[in-house]
Amino acid sequence: MATINLRPWREEKSQERQKHFLVNLSGAALFAGGIVLAIGYYFDVMQERQLERNNYLKAEAARLDKQLTEIKELKAKKKRLLARLDAIQSLQASRPLIVRNFDELVKVLPDGIYYSNVSRKDNNIAIKGWAENKLDVSSLMRNIETSIWFGEPTLSKVNLSSSGLNDFSLSLPVITPKESEGSK
């Protein structure tokens, strides 16, 4: 029988398999590297998008904060304007009251009394004057008490002056009557 040497064929086949294995291994390595790079690129893109979103949200938050400060400033300005408006309305409402108070002072004035000084501070009126006798001063105080525009008067002094007239000082609070009383 003849002997056949199969070794060179086996060695060639083994070398060919090893080359094929190395080609497959390097192909798999390149493919895996490509996948890793693609995943890295995907994550970079996603990170950039998220950073853009974050920057957009920060810009919107800053814009909203600016609007909130503007709203707070507008509310403070509105509050100041409303306070000014209330003050103006209060002054407008009190303007006829001052005239009404002085008109009422004339109405409650009995004969024999003369005002020398009438001054108003806040809601109080201070009156200085002369009376022919002390009963006229008490008559004035009774007339003031019956008025709906004044509170209870307070007499400070009544002195007989060198001219023969009684010098007096009194103060009285100003009252704003209700609508139903004001028409009397």
PyMOL commands that set and color helices and strands:
alter all, ss='L'
color gray80, all
select helices_A, chain A and resi 7-107+134-146+179-182
alter helices_A, ss='H'
color red, helices_A
select strands_A, chain A and resi 113-121+124-131+154-160+166-173
alter strands_A, ss='S'
color yellow, strands_A
deselect
rebuild
show_as cartoon
